Amino acid sequence: MKELQYLNKYFAKYKFQFFLGIFITIIAQVFSLFTPSYIGDSISAIEQFSKGLMTRDAVKDELYLDIMLIVATTLIGGVLTFFMRQTLIVMSRHVEFDLKNEVFRHYENLSQGFYKRNRTGDLMNRISEDVNRVRQYVGPAIMYAFNTIIRFVVIITQMCIISPKLTLYTLLPLPILAYSIYWVSKEINKRSTLTQQNLSSLATYTQEMFSGIRVIKAYSLEKQKEEGFTELSRDSVKKNMSLAKVNALFGPLMIFLIGISNLVVIYVGGNMYINGSIADIGIIAQFILYINMLTWPVASLGWISSMVQEAEASQKRINEFLKTEPDIKNTNPNHSPVLGQITFDKVSFTYEDTNITALTDVSFTVNKGETLAILGRTGSGKSTVLSLISRLYDADGGVVKIDNENIKDLNLDDLRGSIGFVPQDAFLFSDSIENNIKFGKEEATHDEIVNVAKKAVVHHNIENFTHQYETILGERGITLSGGQKQRVSIARALIKDAPILLLDDCLSAVDTETEEAILNNLQDFCRDKTTIIVSHRVSSAKNADRIIILEDGKIIEQGTHNQLLSQAGYYKELYLKQISEKELG
């Protein structure tokens, strides 16, 4: 249970509910002792009557009293059990809530590289299935474990008080029970880990299939994907059946051992009564009832052990992520105002997962209010520049500065809060268009939303939708065309009104006329903002204050539009090529 020790802080947080639940459990188990005692008294009274030592009326009075006491104690025990469940199970739901939020917050803090190394389905499984299995430990497993322990202590103590010798014989099967639990628990832990790993693979496969359903249909891959899913499902059935077989051993084993204990009570207790060691036959009845009261606790040991072992395996998987340190850390807790000057001083960067060097000794400065355009072939390092400015990654060499301060020394929240970013692959949430735009500014009014939509030249498209700005988008914005998604994403960045605006090839899916209109609107909007435009089109870059050309992570050309056209090079070739394509079009 080493991994489950991580949850001790939650037990400390909810210690009042926890100890109250344990206290109620103790009281409930004490009341459970009365029933066998009253039944034993009733049988003893009948025995006394058969020997002529009690009158019929006295026996009746004794039986009526015992029945009333049995009903009363049973009701009280039932009420206490209800409150025990209400206290401990509700506490487990609070722990589940806290743990899910802790995992989610940690997911938010982890860096971009983490999400490249891990699959979405696995991440989802750990915050849902794994946390749920941990909750089963915090709630039902803990509750029934204490219930079992307390019942054992209370009942065995009572049995020892009545007859130590008979108790000793009755409990002889317990060592076999202890060894059985030890062996089966080890098997459950091992097989439960394999089951959870398979469940993550299944969730990942399903999530990827749903996300890529259009590609699957376009390439007619349904049959192959179905075969892959079937194979994973078979593996899942195999691993779950393997776990179920071990779990299934507990029930019959426990009932068998309890049955042996009952036989021991009848045989040994009967001989003791015949020999006179036990003066009252009601004691045998009490012992049989006590043994049978231990049936559920003993049988539940398997279930409890199974839940604990599964929770241990799940918490281990959760801890693996919780112990993962983010590559990008906020080193400055104080407020860091950002004006907008950006400087790259001999910056180099290599992606750890692919070992591809994206930038090598890149240097440039963009002053507040200026616009920089970055052009280059695919893989030249253009998007990496924007990722370093947003601190999605940290440079391996050189320094990135904002307002002449090392970007690592700025408050991370303030830095990212000062950037309006439009990614290359526009991502929209499964929500209304209005809420997707408001993602950049939660308190934005409808008029502000319409204003930025007009600047992004998407307002007229939205107006033609049946529900206009209340139109609900499909997953990842699938309801919209590629160009519409890009323009909604631009509107979202504009409404943030941040001092730095980063546009990562965000006009690639729009026609040249719409591109021209958007760029004209951006010129007015971005007069006092630092803007960096990454593009493959000269038309997006020509009005920038400065243009740099990247090739294999190095700057090979830089200057204004006119300066670059006056010299032979990549920019001039690209310009002439795109001009000729436009004329042919």
C-alpha positions in Angstrom: 0.0 0.0 0.0 3.0 2.3 -0.5 1.4 4.2 -3.4 -1.8 4.7 -1.4 0.1 6.7 1.3 -0.3 9.6 -1.1 -3.9 9.8 0.0 -3.1 10.3 3.7 -3.3 14.1 3.2 -7.0 13.7 2.2 -7.7 11.6 5.3 -6.1 14.4 7.3 -8.3 16.9 5.5 -11.5 15.0 6.2 -10.4 13.6 9.6 -13.6 14.7 11.3 -15.8 12.7 8.9 -13.4 9.8 9.0 -13.2 9.4 12.8 -16.9 10.0 13.2 -17.5 7.2 10.7 -15.2 4.9 12.6 -16.8 5.8 15.9 -20.3 5.1 14.5 -19.0 1.8 13.1 -17.8 0.7 16.6 -21.1 1.6 18.2 -23.0 -0.3 15.4 -20.9 -3.4 16.0 -21.4 -3.3 19.7 -25.2 -3.3 19.2 -24.8 -6.3 16.8 -23.6 -8.4 19.8 -26.9 -8.2 21.5 -28.9 -10.3 19.1 -27.0 -13.6 19.6 -26.9 -13.0 23.3 -30.7 -12.5 23.4 -31.3 -15.6 21.2 -29.0 -17.6 23.5 -31.0 -16.4 26.5 -34.2 -17.4 24.8 -32.9 -21.0 24.0 -31.6 -21.2 27.6 -35.1 -20.2 28.9 -36.7 -22.9 26.8 -34.1 -25.4 28.1 -34.9 -24.3 31.7 -38.6 -24.8 31.0 -38.0 -28.3 29.6 -36.2 -29.2 32.8 -39.1 -27.8 34.9 -36.9 -25.0 36.3 -39.1 -22.2 34.8 -42.9 -21.7 34.5 -44.6 -21.3 31.1 -45.5 -17.7 31.9 -41.9 -16.9 32.9 -40.6 -18.4 29.6 -43.2 -16.4 27.6 -42.2 -13.2 29.4 -38.5 -13.9 28.7 -39.2 -14.6 25.0 -41.3 -11.5 24.6 -38.6 -9.4 26.2 -35.9 -10.9 24.1 -37.9 -10.4 20.9 -38.4 -6.7 21.7 -34.8 -6.2 22.6 -33.7 -8.0 19.3 -36.0 -5.8 17.3 -34.8 -2.6 19.1 -31.1 -3.4 18.8 -31.4 -4.4 15.2 -33.2 -1.1 14.4 -30.6 0.9 16.2 -27.8 -1.0 14.5 -29.4 -0.4 11.1 -29.7 3.3 11.7 -26.1 3.5 12.8 -25.0 1.5 9.7 -26.9 4.0 7.6 -25.1 7.0 9.2 -21.8 5.1 8.9 -22.3 4.8 5.1 -23.4 8.4 4.9 -20.3 9.6 6.7 -17.6 7.4 5.0 -19.0 7.1 1.5 -19.7 10.8 1.3 -16.2 11.5 2.5 -14.9 9.3 -0.3 -16.8 11.4 -2.9 -15.1 14.5 -1.6 -11.7 12.9 -1.9 -12.6 11.8 -5.4 -13.6 15.4 -6.2 -10.3 16.8 -4.8 -8.1 14.2 -6.4 -9.7 14.7 -9.9 -9.1 18.4 -9.6 -5.6 17.9 -8.4 -4.8 15.7 -11.4 -6.5 18.1 -13.8 -4.6 21.1 -12.4 -1.4 19.1 -12.8 -2.3 18.3 -16.4 -2.7 22.0 -17.0 0.7 22.8 -15.6 2.6 20.1 -17.5 4.5 21.2 -20.6 3.9 20.7 -24.3 6.5 17.9 -24.5 4.5 15.9 -21.9 1.5 15.7 -24.2 3.7 14.6 -27.1 5.0 11.7 -25.1 1.6 10.6 -23.7 -1.6 9.6 -25.4 -4.9 11.3 -24.8 -6.8 8.1 -24.0 -4.4 7.2 -21.3 -4.6 10.6 -19.7 -8.4 10.4 -19.7 -8.4 7.0 -18.2 -6.2 8.0 -15.3 -8.4 10.9 -14.3 -11.6 8.8 -14.7 -11.2 5.1 -14.2 -8.1 5.2 -12.0 -9.5 7.9 -9.8 -12.8 6.0 -9.5 -10.9 2.9 -8.3 -9.0 4.9 -5.8 -12.4 6.3 -4.5 -13.5 2.7 -4.0 -10.6 2.2 -1.6 -11.2 5.5 0.2 -14.9 4.8 0.6 -16.2 1.2 0.5 -12.9 -0.6 1.1 -11.9 1.5 4.2 -15.5 1.3 5.5 -15.8 -2.4 5.2 -12.2 -3.0 6.4 -12.9 -1.1 9.6 -16.3 -2.7 9.9 -14.6 -6.2 9.5 -11.8 -5.5 12.0 -14.2 -4.0 14.6 -16.6 -6.9 14.2 -13.8 -9.4 14.5 -12.5 -7.7 17.7 -15.9 -7.3 19.3 -17.3 -10.8 18.4 -14.1 -12.7 19.2 -13.7 -10.8 22.5 -17.3 -11.7 23.4 -16.6 -15.4 22.4 -13.5 -15.5 24.6 -15.5 -14.1 27.6 -18.1 -16.9 27.1 -15.7 -19.8 26.4 -12.0 -19.4 25.6 -11.6 -23.1 24.8 -14.5 -23.2 22.3 -13.3 -19.9 20.7 -9.8 -21.4 20.1 -11.2 -24.4 18.3 -13.6 -22.3 16.3 -10.9 -20.0 15.0 -8.5 -22.7 13.9 -9.3 -22.2 10.2 -8.1 -18.5 10.4 -4.4 -19.1 9.6 -5.5 -20.8 6.3 -7.7 -17.8 5.6 -4.8 -15.4 6.2 -2.5 -17.2 3.8 -5.2 -17.4 1.2 -5.8 -13.7 1.4 -2.0 -13.0 1.1 -1.6 -15.2 -2.0 -4.8 -14.0 -3.8 -4.0 -10.3 -3.1 -0.6 -10.6 -4.8 -2.3 -12.1 -7.9 -5.0 -9.4 -7.9 -2.5 -6.6 -7.8 -0.5 -8.1 -10.7 -3.5 -8.8 -12.9 -5.3 -5.5 -12.0 -2.3 -3.5 -13.2 -2.4 -5.3 -16.6 -6.1 -4.7 -16.8 -5.8 -1.0 -16.2 -3.0 -0.7 -18.8 -5.1 -2.5 -21.3 -8.1 -0.2 -20.5 -5.9 2.8 -21.3 -4.8 1.3 -24.6 -8.5 0.7 -25.5 -9.5 4.2 -24.5 -6.6 5.7 -26.6 -7.5 3.6 -29.6 -11.2 4.6 -29.4 -10.4 8.3 -28.9 -8.1 8.4 -31.9 -10.6 6.5 -34.0 -13.4 9.0 -33.1 -11.1 12.0 -33.8 -10.0 10.6 -37.1 -13.3 9.2 -38.3 -13.3 11.4 -41.4 -9.9 10.1 -42.5 -11.0 6.5 -41.7 -14.1 6.8 -43.9 -12.2 8.7 -46.7 -9.7 5.8 -46.9 -12.2 3.1 -46.3 -10.3 1.8 -43.3 -13.4 0.7 -41.3 -12.6 -3.0 -41.6 -9.0 -2.6 -40.5 -9.9 -0.4 -37.5 -12.6 -2.8 -36.5 -10.1 -5.6 -36.5 -7.7 -3.6 -34.4 -10.5 -2.8 -31.9 -11.6 -6.4 -31.8 -8.0 -7.5 -31.0 -7.8 -5.0 -28.2 -11.2 -6.1 -26.9 -10.1 -9.7 -26.9 -7.1 -8.8 -24.9 -9.3 -6.8 -22.5 -11.6 -9.8 -22.1 -8.7 -12.1 -21.5 -7.1 -9.9 -18.8 -10.4 -9.2 -17.1 -11.3 -12.9 -17.0 -7.9 -13.6 -15.6 -8.6 -11.1 -12.8 -12.2 -12.3 -12.3 -11.0 -15.9 -11.9 -8.7 -14.9 -9.0 -11.5 -12.8 -7.4 -13.9 -15.7 -7.7 -11.7 -17.8 -5.5 -12.5 -15.8 -2.4 -16.3 -16.4 -2.0 -16.2 -20.2 -2.1 -13.0 -20.4 0.0 -14.4 -18.1 2.8 -17.8 -19.9 2.9 -16.0 -23.3 3.1 -13.9 -22.1 6.0 -16.9 -20.7 7.8 -18.7 -24.0 7.3 -15.8 -25.8 8.9 -16.0 -23.5 11.9 -19.7 -24.2 12.3 -19.0 -27.9 12.3 -16.3 -27.4 14.9 -18.7 -25.4 17.1 -21.4 -28.1 16.9 -19.0 -31.0 17.5 -16.7 -29.5 20.1 -19.4 -27.4 21.7 -21.7 -30.5 21.9 -19.0 -32.6 23.5 -18.3 -29.8 26.0 -22.0 -29.6 26.9 -22.2 -33.3 27.3 -19.1 -33.3 29.5 -20.5 -30.4 31.6 -17.8 -27.9 30.5 -20.6 -25.7 29.2 -23.6 -25.5 31.4 -25.9 -23.8 29.0 -26.9 -25.1 25.5 -27.7 -21.5 24.5 -24.0 -20.8 24.4 -23.6 -23.2 21.4 -26.4 -21.3 19.6 -24.7 -18.0 20.4 -21.4 -19.3 18.9 -23.1 -20.5 15.7 -24.6 -17.1 15.3 -21.3 -15.3 16.1 -19.5 -17.5 13.5 -22.2 -16.7 10.9 -22.0 -13.0 11.8 -18.4 -13.3 10.8 -19.4 -14.9 7.4 -19.8 -11.5 5.6 -16.7 -9.8 7.1 -14.6 -12.9 6.2 -16.1 -13.1 2.8 -15.7 -9.4 2.3 -12.0 -9.7 3.0 -11.5 -10.9 -0.6 -13.6 -8.0 -2.0 -11.8 -5.5 0.2 -8.4 -6.9 -0.7 -9.4 -6.8 -4.4 -10.4 -3.1 -4.1 -7.3 -2.2 -2.2 -5.0 -3.9 -4.7 -6.8 -2.3 -7.7 -6.6 1.1 -6.0 -2.9 0.5 -5.3 -2.3 -0.2 -9.0 -4.4 2.8 -10.1 -2.8 5.2 -7.6 0.6 4.1 -8.8 -0.4 5.2 -12.3 -1.8 8.5 -11.0 1.4 9.1 -9.0 3.5 8.6 -12.0 1.9 11.7 -13.5 1.7 13.7 -10.3 5.4 13.2 -9.8 6.1 14.4 -13.3 7.7 17.9 -13.1 6.7 20.4 -15.8 9.6 21.4 -18.1 8.3 25.0 -18.0 8.1 26.4 -14.4 6.9 29.8 -13.2 10.0 31.1 -11.4 8.5 34.5 -10.6 5.5 34.7 -8.3 5.4 38.5 -8.6 3.4 40.5 -11.2 5.4 41.1 -14.4 3.9 43.9 -16.7 4.6 43.2 -20.4 5.0 46.1 -22.9 5.9 44.1 -26.0 9.5 44.3 -27.1 10.8 40.9 -28.1 14.5 40.0 -28.5 16.1 36.7 -29.6 19.8 36.7 -28.8 21.6 33.7 -30.5 18.7 31.4 -29.7 19.0 27.7 -30.5 16.5 24.9 -29.8 16.3 21.2 -30.4 13.1 19.1 -29.9 13.8 16.5 -27.3 11.4 13.8 -28.6 12.7 13.9 -32.2 16.2 15.3 -31.7 15.5 17.8 -34.6 17.3 21.1 -34.3 14.7 23.7 -35.1 16.7 26.9 -34.5 20.4 27.7 -34.6 21.8 31.1 -33.3 18.7 33.1 -34.3 18.9 36.8 -33.4 16.4 39.6 -34.0 14.5 42.3 -32.1 10.9 43.5 -32.5 10.1 46.7 -30.8 6.7 47.5 -29.3 4.2 48.4 -32.0 6.3 46.8 -34.8 5.3 43.9 -37.1 7.7 41.1 -37.9 6.9 38.6 -40.6 8.7 35.2 -40.7 8.8 33.2 -43.9 10.4 29.9 -44.9 9.9 26.4 -46.1 8.1 23.8 -44.0 10.3 22.7 -41.1 12.5 25.8 -41.2 11.6 26.7 -37.5 9.0 29.4 -38.0 6.4 28.0 -35.5 9.2 27.2 -33.0 9.9 31.0 -32.7 6.3 31.6 -31.6 6.4 28.6 -29.2 9.5 30.0 -27.5 7.9 33.5 -27.2 4.9 31.8 -25.5 7.2 29.7 -23.3 5.6 26.5 -24.5 9.3 25.5 -24.7 12.5 27.0 -23.3 15.5 27.7 -25.5 18.5 25.3 -25.3 20.9 28.0 -26.0 20.9 31.8 -26.1 18.3 34.1 -24.5 14.7 35.1 -25.4 14.0 38.5 -23.8 10.7 40.4 -23.4 11.2 44.1 -22.6 15.0 43.4 -22.1 14.3 40.8 -19.4 15.0 37.1 -19.7 11.7 35.5 -20.5 12.3 32.9 -17.8 12.4 35.6 -15.1 8.9 36.8 -16.0 5.7 35.7 -14.3 4.5 32.9 -16.6 0.8 33.8 -16.2 1.4 37.4 -16.9 3.5 36.5 -20.0 0.9 34.3 -21.5 -1.8 36.6 -20.5 -0.1 39.3 -22.6 -0.1 37.2 -25.7 -2.9 36.8 -28.3 -2.0 33.6 -30.1 -3.6 32.1 -33.3 -2.2 28.6 -33.9 -1.5 27.0 -37.2 -4.1 24.4 -36.5 -7.1 26.4 -35.3 -8.7 24.6 -32.3 -12.3 25.4 -31.4 -14.2 23.9 -28.5 -17.6 22.1 -28.7 -19.5 25.2 -27.6 -21.2 28.1 -29.2 -19.3 30.4 -31.6 -19.8 33.3 -29.1 -18.3 31.3 -26.2 -15.4 30.3 -28.4 -14.6 33.9 -29.2 -15.2 34.9 -25.5 -12.5 32.3 -24.6 -10.1 35.2 -25.2 -12.0 37.5 -22.8 -14.7 36.0 -20.6 -16.4 39.3 -19.7 -16.7 40.4 -23.3 -20.0 41.9 -24.4 -21.9 40.8 -27.5 -21.0 44.1 -29.3 -17.3 43.5 -28.6 -17.7 39.9 -30.0 -19.3 41.2 -33.2 -16.7 43.9 -33.6 -13.8 41.4 -33.6 -15.7 39.0 -35.8 -16.0 41.8 -38.3 -12.3 42.5 -38.1 -11.6 38.8 -38.7 -14.1 38.9 -41.7 -16.2 36.1 -40.3 -19.2 38.1 -39.1 -21.1 37.8 -42.4 -20.7 34.0 -42.3 -22.0 33.7 -38.7 -25.0 35.9 -39.6 -26.0 33.4 -42.2 -26.1 30.5 -39.7 -29.6 29.6 -38.3 -28.6 30.3 -34.7 -25.9 32.9 -35.6 -23.5 33.4 -32.7 -25.3 30.8 -30.6 -24.5 28.0 -33.2 -23.0 25.1 -31.3 -19.8 23.8 -33.0 -18.9 20.1 -33.3 -15.8 18.6 -31.7 -12.7 20.7 -32.7 -15.0 23.1 -34.6 -15.9 20.5 -37.2 -19.1 22.4 -38.0 -17.1 25.2 -39.7 -14.9 25.1 -42.8 -11.1 25.5 -42.4 -11.2 29.2 -43.3 -14.1 29.9 -40.9 -12.3 28.1 -38.1 -9.2 30.2 -38.7 -11.1 33.4 -38.7 -13.0 32.6 -35.5 -9.6 31.8 -33.9 -8.3 35.2 -35.1 -11.4 36.9 -33.5 -10.7 35.1 -30.3 -7.1 36.4 -30.2 -8.2 40.0 -31.2 -10.8 40.2 -28.4 -8.0 39.5 -25.8 -6.5 42.9 -26.9 -3.1 41.7 -25.7 0.1 43.8 -26.3 1.7 40.9 -28.3 -0.1 39.2 -31.2 1.3 35.9 -32.7 -0.2 34.7 -35.9 1.0 31.2 -37.0 0.1 30.8 -40.7 -3.5 31.4 -39.7 -4.6 32.7 -43.1 -3.6 29.6 -45.1 -7.2 28.4 -45.6 -8.7 31.7 -46.7 -8.8 33.2 -50.2 -6.5 36.1 -51.2 -9.3 38.7 -51.1 -10.4 37.7 -47.5 -6.7 37.6 -46.5 -6.2 41.2 -47.8 -9.3 42.4 -45.9 -8.1 40.8 -42.7 -4.6 42.1 -43.0 -5.9 45.6 -43.6 -8.1 45.4 -40.5 -5.1 44.1 -38.5 -3.0 47.0 -39.6 -5.3 49.4 -37.8 -5.9 47.2 -34.9 -2.2 46.4 -34.2 -0.7 49.9 -34.4 0.4 49.8 -30.8 0.9 46.0 -30.6 3.9 43.8 -31.3 2.9 41.5 -34.0 4.6 38.5 -35.4 3.2 36.9 -38.6 4.3 33.4 -39.7 3.3 32.7 -43.2 4.1 31.0 -46.5 2.6 33.9 -48.5 4.4 37.1 -49.4 1.0 38.9 -49.4 0.8 38.3 -45.6 4.3 39.6 -45.0 4.8 42.5 -47.5 3.4 45.2 -45.1 5.5 44.2 -42.1 8.1 46.5 -40.7 10.7 43.7 -41.1 10.7 40.3 -42.7 13.1 37.4 -41.9 13.6 34.3 -43.9 14.4 31.0 -42.1 16.0 28.0 -43.6 17.0 24.9 -41.5 16.6 27.0 -38.4 18.9 29.9 -39.5 18.2 33.4 -40.7 19.3 33.6 -44.3 17.6 36.9 -45.3 16.1 39.8 -43.5 14.9 43.3 -44.3 11.8 45.1 -45.6 9.7 44.0 -48.5 11.4 46.4 -50.9 14.9 45.5 -49.6 14.4 41.8 -50.1 12.9 42.3 -53.6 16.0 44.2 -54.6 18.3 41.2 -54.0 18.3 37.7 -55.4 17.2 35.1 -52.8 14.3 33.0 -51.4 12.0 35.9 -50.8 12.2 37.3 -54.4 11.8 33.8 -55.9 8.7 33.2 -53.7 7.3 36.6 -54.6 7.7 36.1 -58.4 6.3 32.6 -58.1 3.2 33.6 -56.2 2.6 36.6 -58.5 2.7 34.4 -61.5 0.3 31.9 -59.9 -2.1 34.7 -59.1 -2.0 35.9 -62.7 -2.6 32.4 -64.0 -5.4 31.9 -61.5 
